[in-house]
């Protein structure tokens, strides 16, 4: 799978809320009501990540979860990463107490 060109990546990110480019990855910070909800979100990502065989890098900081997607084998962002970001947004939208989300 080919790495997206900068122009293609910019265009793809227009369809995703608050995802930003961070080096050779895309990233987003999700903020939840508390730690259990943050962990619930991470757990809810598992089925989609396993089904697609594509997994984000995950950081948990109390009630904040930072996801980064990059296709490491390709050295940058591919369609798989865009699909993963869209899946993560969909999962977050199903959680009852998502406070806010942003890029940092």
Buried (B, 14 or more C-beta within 10 A) or exposed (E): EEBBEEEBBEEBBEEBEBBBBBEBBBBBBBBBEEEEBBBBBBEBBEEBBEEEEBEBEBEBEEBBBBBBBBBEEBEBBBBBBBBBBBBBBEBBEEBEEBEEBEBE
